[in-house]
Amino acid sequence: MEQASIVNILVVDDEEKMTSFIASYLINEGYAVRQAHSGAEALRLLEAGGAFDLVLLDWMMPGMNGLDVCRKLRTFSDIPVIFLTAKSEEIDKLLGLEIGADDFITKPFSMRELEARIRVVLRRTNKRKPEPEPDPLWRRGRLAIDLPGHTVYLEGQPVALTPTEFKILVTLAKHQGRVFSRLDLLEIALGEEYTGYERTIDTHIRNLRKKLEIDFSNPEMILTVHGVGYKMGDFA
């Protein structure tokens, strides 16, 4: 495992044997791990400002389930989230993506598969160096993108985007006017391992529009080119 520094992971599952087993394996692989056994406990740790790089989050927990935790987490943080779930239906995955999940792993799973998915998500969200950019701040009208700071501003106010949403927006902005197919955006934002889930891009685009457009049902920033894909519009 190639790591420049220790990666801190929060494992959240109401089954203590499961969290202990995952924690033991990941610690042996060189990660730092903390455990939480309820959604409320996980949010307390995350809101306290713990320096976590990734959250492994059980979908089905009593009380506050994983979806609720992820939904609240996304109001204040873009920490990558991998759901641990017994659900395998595409509609469930789309729901998770819509609220800000970065990946899923279906129970039962091997520890090798889990660790591989962790590496992929970290590489995609945290560890990949940004592309060279002559002007680190992309501006058009009321929208600004700070590439080194990984921050988006709308009328001067920061907007919380997930890592995937940020990559999609940057791709469209840097190539304004070019039409990207769903598959193009999927491979750029999520990688080749997600080929076959092109429609998940529609969920991310819808979320971006809700956050950035004046009227997300009549967008002017991110435009649909019917039968082809999406492009960044020439808006003021």
C-alpha positions in Angstrom: 0.0 0.0 0.0 1.5 3.3 -1.1 0.8 6.1 1.4 2.6 9.4 1.8 1.1 9.7 5.3 -1.1 7.8 7.7 -4.7 7.7 6.6 -7.3 8.1 9.3 -10.5 6.1 8.9 -13.7 6.1 10.9 -15.5 2.7 10.9 -19.2 3.0 11.7 -21.3 -0.2 12.4 -23.6 -1.2 15.2 -22.1 -4.7 15.2 -19.0 -4.3 17.4 -17.5 -7.6 16.1 -17.6 -6.2 12.6 -16.0 -2.9 13.4 -13.3 -4.6 15.5 -12.5 -7.1 12.7 -12.3 -4.3 10.0 -10.2 -2.1 12.4 -7.7 -4.9 13.1 -7.2 -5.6 9.5 -6.8 -1.9 8.4 -4.5 -1.1 11.3 -2.3 -4.1 10.2 -2.3 -2.5 6.7 -0.9 0.8 8.1 -4.1 2.8 8.6 -5.2 4.7 11.7 -8.7 3.6 12.7 -11.4 4.8 15.1 -14.7 3.0 15.7 -18.3 4.2 16.2 -21.3 1.9 16.9 -24.2 4.2 16.1 -25.0 7.0 13.8 -25.2 9.6 16.6 -21.7 8.6 17.9 -20.3 8.9 14.4 -21.6 12.4 13.9 -20.3 13.5 17.3 -16.8 12.4 16.3 -17.1 14.0 12.8 -18.6 17.2 14.1 -15.8 17.5 16.7 -13.4 18.0 13.9 -11.6 14.7 14.0 -9.0 14.5 11.2 -10.6 11.7 9.3 -9.7 11.0 5.7 -12.5 8.5 5.0 -15.7 7.0 6.6 -16.7 3.4 6.3 -20.4 3.6 7.0 -22.9 0.8 7.6 -26.2 1.5 5.7 -28.6 -0.4 8.1 -28.3 0.7 11.7 -30.9 1.1 14.4 -32.0 4.6 15.2 -30.0 6.9 12.8 -29.2 4.8 9.8 -26.3 5.3 7.4 -28.3 7.4 4.9 -29.2 9.9 7.7 -25.6 10.1 8.8 -24.3 10.7 5.3 -27.0 13.3 4.6 -26.1 15.3 7.8 -22.4 14.8 7.2 -22.7 16.4 3.7 -24.0 19.6 5.3 -20.6 20.3 6.8 -18.0 18.0 5.3 -16.9 16.4 2.0 -15.0 13.5 3.7 -15.3 10.5 1.3 -17.9 7.9 2.4 -18.0 4.2 1.5 -21.2 2.5 2.4 -21.1 -1.0 3.9 -24.4 -2.5 2.8 -26.4 -5.7 2.2 -28.4 -3.7 -0.4 -27.3 -4.4 -4.0 -30.2 -2.9 -6.0 -29.2 -0.1 -8.4 -31.9 2.2 -7.0 -30.4 2.0 -3.6 -26.9 2.9 -4.9 -28.4 5.8 -6.8 -30.1 7.0 -3.6 -26.7 6.8 -1.8 -24.9 8.7 -4.5 -27.6 11.4 -4.5 -26.9 12.2 -0.9 -23.1 12.2 -1.3 -21.7 8.6 -1.0 -18.5 7.9 -2.9 -18.6 4.1 -3.2 -20.4 1.0 -2.0 -19.3 -2.5 -0.9 -21.9 -5.2 -0.5 -21.8 -7.6 2.4 -20.3 -10.1 2.7 -17.0 -8.8 1.3 -13.4 -9.7 1.7 -11.0 -7.5 3.5 -8.8 -7.3 0.4 -11.7 -6.0 -1.7 -12.5 -3.4 1.1 -8.9 -2.2 1.2 -8.7 -2.0 -2.6 -11.9 0.2 -2.7 -10.5 2.4 0.1 -7.3 3.0 -2.0 -9.4 3.8 -5.1 -11.6 6.3 -3.3 -8.6 8.0 -1.6 -6.7 8.2 -4.8 -9.7 9.6 -6.5 -10.6 12.2 -3.9 -7.5 13.1 -1.9 -4.3 11.8 -3.3 -4.3 12.7 -7.0 -2.5 15.9 -7.8 -4.5 18.6 -9.5 -3.8 19.2 -13.2 -1.6 22.2 -14.0 -3.7 25.3 -14.3 -2.3 28.7 -15.4 -5.0 30.5 -13.5 -6.0 28.6 -10.3 -9.2 30.6 -10.0 -11.8 29.9 -12.8 -14.4 32.6 -13.0 -17.6 33.2 -15.0 -20.4 35.4 -13.8 -21.4 34.5 -10.3 -19.5 31.3 -10.3 -15.8 30.9 -9.3 -13.7 27.7 -8.8 -10.6 27.7 -6.7 -8.7 24.6 -8.0 -5.9 24.4 -5.4 -8.3 25.2 -2.6 -10.9 22.6 -4.0 -13.6 25.2 -3.3 -16.5 26.6 -5.3 -18.0 30.0 -4.8 -21.4 31.2 -5.9 -21.8 35.0 -5.7 -18.8 35.0 -3.3 -20.2 32.4 -0.9 -18.6 28.9 -0.7 -20.7 26.0 -1.9 -20.3 22.5 -0.4 -19.7 20.0 -3.2 -18.8 16.3 -2.9 -15.5 15.3 -4.5 -17.3 13.8 -7.4 -19.4 16.8 -8.0 -16.3 19.0 -7.9 -14.5 16.9 -10.5 -17.5 17.0 -12.8 -17.9 20.8 -12.5 -14.2 21.4 -13.0 -14.1 19.2 -16.1 -17.1 21.0 -17.7 -15.7 24.4 -16.7 -12.2 23.9 -18.1 -13.6 22.8 -21.4 -16.5 25.2 -21.7 -18.7 24.5 -24.7 -17.4 21.0 -25.2 -20.0 18.3 -24.9 -19.1 15.4 -22.6 -21.0 12.1 -22.8 -22.2 10.4 -19.5 -19.4 7.8 -20.0 -16.8 10.5 -20.4 -17.8 12.2 -17.2 -18.1 8.9 -15.4 -14.5 7.8 -16.3 -13.1 11.3 -15.4 -14.9 11.6 -12.1 -15.2 8.0 -10.9 -12.8 5.9 -12.9 -13.1 3.0 -15.3 -14.4 0.6 -12.6 -17.7 2.4 -12.7 -18.3 1.9 -16.5 -21.8 0.5 -16.9 -23.3 3.0 -14.4 -23.5 6.0 -16.8 -26.9 7.0 -15.4 -25.3 7.8 -12.0 -23.9 10.9 -13.7 -27.5 12.2 -14.0 -27.8 12.2 -10.2 -24.6 14.2 -9.8 -25.6 16.7 -12.4 -29.0 17.1 -10.7 -27.3 17.7 -7.4 -25.0 20.3 -9.0 -27.9 22.1 -10.5 -29.7 22.3 -7.2 -26.7 23.8 -5.6 -25.6 26.2 -8.4 -28.5 27.2 -10.6 -31.0 30.0 -9.9 -33.7 27.6 -11.3 -32.4 24.1 -11.4 -35.3 23.0 -13.6 -34.3 25.6 -16.2 -30.4 25.5 -16.0 -28.1 28.0 -17.6 -24.8 26.7 -16.2 -24.8 23.0 -16.9 -26.7 22.3 -20.0 -28.1 19.0 -21.4 -27.4 18.1 -25.0 -30.1 15.6 -25.6 -28.9 12.3 -26.9 -25.3 13.2 -26.2 -24.5 14.4 -22.7 -23.7 17.7 -20.9 -21.7 20.9 -21.4 -21.0 24.1 -19.5 -23.2 26.9 -20.8 -22.1 30.5 -21.7 -23.9 32.1 -18.8 -23.4 35.6 -17.2 
